[in-house]
Amino acid sequence: MTQELPGYLRRFEYWHDPAQANREARETKQRPAYISLQDDRFNLVNDDGEILARLDELTGVVAYVKNTPLHIFYGEEYNPNETKPPVCVSYDGKYPHSESSEPQNPDCATCPQHKFGSKKGFYGGKSRACRVRRPMIW
């Protein structure tokens, strides 16, 4: 499928092999460009972590959404001054990946970190300690 993508999207081929992407990120200590939500604004961040723009609105077209959920558990409270990798990751939403440094459970369905109430939400309500994401390219 990567061959069919335009050149500027080929760098996202890791979506088909997320474990390889994580290995490369650890080896190069570099993170891909991304959009962060901080201070109620969209921040366009380059590969070096430099904020290129802060936007109140962001308009785009979704080009791809991953079919299976991505489960991410960090094990620590968020600290914006540190970028630590998650300790447990599931790329299929069913089982922890073999390269997870601290798998929390043999499967995601019965994992205590994946249950509502395992963490207090931003406004004090129930939340999950394990985050569920559906990565997208847009």
MARMI-423950 format. One record per residue (C-alpha): x, y negated, z negated; chain; residue in three letters; residue number from 1. Coordinates in nm, 4 decimals, padded with zeros to 6 digits. Each point is the difference from the previous one (the first is absolute). Layout:
BEGIN
{site {X,Y,Z},A,ALA,NUM}
...
***
This chain:
BEGIN
{site {00.0000,00.0000,00.0000},A,MET,1}
{site {00.2893,-00.2362,-00.0689},A,THR,2}
{site {00.0888,-00.0073,00.3712},A,GLN,3}
{site {-00.3408,-00.1477,00.0800},A,GLU,4}
{site {00.0432,-00.2925,-00.2396},A,LEU,5}
{site {00.1361,-00.3358,00.1156},A,PRO,6}
{site {00.3557,-00.0678,-00.1158},A,GLY,7}
{site {-00.0954,-00.2328,-00.2841},A,TYR,8}
{site {-00.2180,00.2739,-00.1548},A,LEU,9}
{site {00.2491,00.2872,00.0357},A,ARG,10}
{site {00.1631,-00.0892,-00.3299},A,ARG,11}
{site {-00.3206,00.1255,-00.1641},A,PHE,12}
{site {00.0611,00.3573,00.1129},A,GLU,13}
{site {00.0584,00.0850,-00.3661},A,TYR,14}
{site {-00.3765,00.0155,-00.0361},A,TRP,15}
{site {00.0246,00.3436,00.1536},A,HIS,16}
{site {00.2894,00.1003,-00.2302},A,ASP,17}
{site {-00.0279,-00.2024,-00.3222},A,PRO,18}
{site {00.2566,00.2155,-00.1813},A,ALA,19}
{site {00.2625,-00.0940,00.2606},A,GLN,20}
{site {-00.0929,-00.3660,-00.0381},A,ALA,21}
{site {00.0492,00.0204,-00.3770},A,ASN,22}
{site {00.3400,00.1661,00.0430},A,ARG,23}
{site {00.1097,-00.2725,00.2418},A,GLU,24}
{site {-00.1277,-00.2750,-00.2299},A,ALA,25}
{site {00.1936,00.1462,-00.2944},A,ARG,26}
{site {00.3186,00.0416,00.2055},A,GLU,27}
{site {-00.0078,-00.3508,00.1454},A,THR,28}
{site {-00.1599,-00.1554,-00.3097},A,LYS,29}
{site {-00.2130,-00.1917,00.2453},A,GLN,30}
{site {-00.3743,-00.0346,00.0074},A,ARG,31}
{site {-00.2000,-00.0626,00.3191},A,PRO,32}
{site {-00.1632,-00.3376,00.0572},A,ALA,33}
{site {-00.3326,-00.0239,-00.1772},A,TYR,34}
{site {-00.2838,-00.2248,-00.1181},A,ILE,35}
{site {-00.0378,-00.0533,-00.3729},A,SER,36}
{site {-00.2833,-00.1557,-00.1961},A,LEU,37}
{site {00.1429,-00.2268,-00.2654},A,GLN,38}
{site {-00.1406,-00.3151,-00.1583},A,ASP,39}
{site {-00.3258,00.0538,00.1954},A,ASP,40}
{site {00.1795,-00.0449,00.3343},A,ARG,41}
{site {00.1290,00.2221,00.2781},A,PHE,42}
{site {00.3793,00.0045,00.0046},A,ASN,43}
{site {00.1766,00.1140,00.3173},A,LEU,44}
{site {00.3225,00.1613,-00.1207},A,VAL,45}
{site {00.2885,00.1031,00.2269},A,ASN,46}
{site {00.2261,00.3079,-00.0278},A,ASP,47}
{site {00.2316,-00.1833,-00.2411},A,ASP,48}
{site {-00.2809,-00.0936,-00.2406},A,GLY,49}
{site {-00.0032,-00.3662,00.1047},A,GLU,50}
{site {-00.3458,-00.1601,00.0128},A,ILE,51}
{site {-00.0415,-00.1409,00.3510},A,LEU,52}
{site {-00.3452,-00.1523,-00.0465},A,ALA,53}
{site {-00.2752,-00.0419,-00.2595},A,ARG,54}
{site {-00.3482,00.0037,00.1491},A,LEU,55}
{site {-00.3489,-00.0579,-00.1373},A,ASP,56}
{site {-00.1520,00.2015,00.2857},A,GLU,57}
{site {00.1289,00.2799,00.2170},A,LEU,58}
{site {-00.1614,00.1021,00.3268},A,THR,59}
{site {00.0939,00.3096,00.1933},A,GLY,60}
{site {-00.1152,00.3129,00.1758},A,VAL,61}
{site {00.0333,00.3375,-00.1702},A,VAL,62}
{site {00.1981,00.2214,00.2380},A,ALA,63}
{site {00.0269,00.3133,-00.2139},A,TYR,64}
{site {-00.1311,00.1307,-00.3329},A,VAL,65}
{site {00.1455,00.3139,-00.1558},A,LYS,66}
{site {-00.2693,00.2705,-00.0169},A,ASN,67}
{site {00.1117,00.1499,-00.3305},A,THR,68}
{site {00.0318,-00.1990,-00.3220},A,PRO,69}
{site {00.3387,-00.0801,-00.1451},A,LEU,70}
{site {00.0201,00.0526,-00.3790},A,HIS,71}
{site {00.2689,-00.1954,-00.1874},A,ILE,72}
{site {00.0872,00.0168,-00.3704},A,PHE,73}
{site {00.2749,-00.2235,-00.1417},A,TYR,74}
{site {-00.0080,00.0991,-00.3671},A,GLY,75}
{site {00.0812,-00.3538,-00.1161},A,GLU,76}
{site {-00.1787,-00.3314,-00.0068},A,GLU,77}
{site {00.0588,-00.2232,00.3013},A,TYR,78}
{site {00.2987,-00.2333,-00.0255},A,ASN,79}
{site {00.0340,-00.2401,00.2958},A,PRO,80}
{site {00.3748,-00.0342,-00.0670},A,ASN,81}
{site {00.0688,00.3719,00.0479},A,GLU,82}
{site {-00.0611,00.2214,00.2995},A,THR,83}
{site {-00.0021,00.3572,-00.1250},A,LYS,84}
{site {-00.1316,00.2855,00.2105},A,PRO,85}
{site {-00.3060,00.1911,-00.1179},A,PRO,86}
{site {00.0704,00.3089,-00.2096},A,VAL,87}
{site {-00.2786,00.2038,00.1604},A,CYS,88}
{site {-00.1281,-00.0311,00.3581},A,VAL,89}
{site {-00.2478,00.1992,00.2043},A,SER,90}
{site {-00.0120,-00.0596,00.3755},A,TYR,91}
{site {-00.2950,00.2324,00.0542},A,ASP,92}
{site {-00.2065,-00.0984,-00.3062},A,GLY,93}
{site {00.0024,00.3630,-00.1170},A,LYS,94}
{site {00.3432,00.0906,-00.1412},A,TYR,95}
{site {00.3062,-00.1905,-00.1239},A,PRO,96}
{site {00.2760,-00.0208,00.2576},A,HIS,97}
{site {00.3000,00.2248,-00.0651},A,SER,98}
{site {00.2288,-00.3042,-00.0265},A,GLU,99}
{site {-00.2042,-00.1619,-00.2804},A,SER,100}
{site {00.2400,-00.0549,-00.2886},A,SER,101}
{site {-00.2660,00.0684,-00.2681},A,GLU,102}
{site {-00.3029,00.1854,00.1394},A,PRO,103}
{site {-00.2880,-00.0589,-00.2403},A,GLN,104}
{site {-00.2070,00.3101,00.0772},A,ASN,105}
{site {-00.0008,00.2952,00.2437},A,PRO,106}
{site {-00.2871,-00.1597,00.1954},A,ASP,107}
{site {-00.1610,-00.3444,00.0289},A,CYS,108}
{site {-00.3599,00.1092,-00.0604},A,ALA,109}
{site {00.0665,00.0988,-00.3630},A,THR,110}
{site {00.2797,-00.2482,-00.0741},A,CYS,111}
{site {-00.0642,-00.2040,-00.3174},A,PRO,112}
{site {00.1613,-00.3076,00.1651},A,GLN,113}
{site {-00.2553,00.0192,00.2834},A,HIS,114}
{site {-00.3061,-00.0139,-00.2286},A,LYS,115}
{site {-00.1952,-00.3207,-00.0597},A,PHE,116}
{site {00.0861,-00.1302,-00.3435},A,GLY,117}
{site {00.3649,00.1107,00.0131},A,SER,118}
{site {00.0899,-00.3691,00.0187},A,LYS,119}
{site {-00.1646,-00.3248,-00.0992},A,LYS,120}
{site {-00.0905,-00.2130,00.3023},A,GLY,121}
{site {00.0960,-00.3618,00.0586},A,PHE,122}
{site {-00.3196,-00.1276,-00.1613},A,TYR,123}
{site {00.0001,00.2588,-00.2800},A,GLY,124}
{site {-00.2192,00.2583,00.1702},A,GLY,125}
{site {00.0880,00.3596,00.0833},A,LYS,126}
{site {00.2497,00.0642,00.2749},A,SER,127}
{site {00.2346,00.2716,00.1241},A,ARG,128}
{site {00.3667,00.0137,-00.0940},A,ALA,129}
{site {00.0595,00.1669,00.3383},A,CYS,130}
{site {-00.0684,-00.2472,00.2788},A,ARG,131}
{site {-00.1886,00.1136,00.3083},A,VAL,132}
{site {00.0931,-00.1758,00.3232},A,ARG,133}
{site {-00.0756,00.0340,00.3698},A,ARG,134}
{site {00.2953,-00.1583,00.1795},A,PRO,135}
{site {-00.0712,-00.1838,00.3230},A,MET,136}
{site {00.1790,-00.1760,00.2815},A,ILE,137}
{site {-00.1507,-00.3252,00.1178},A,TRP,138}
***
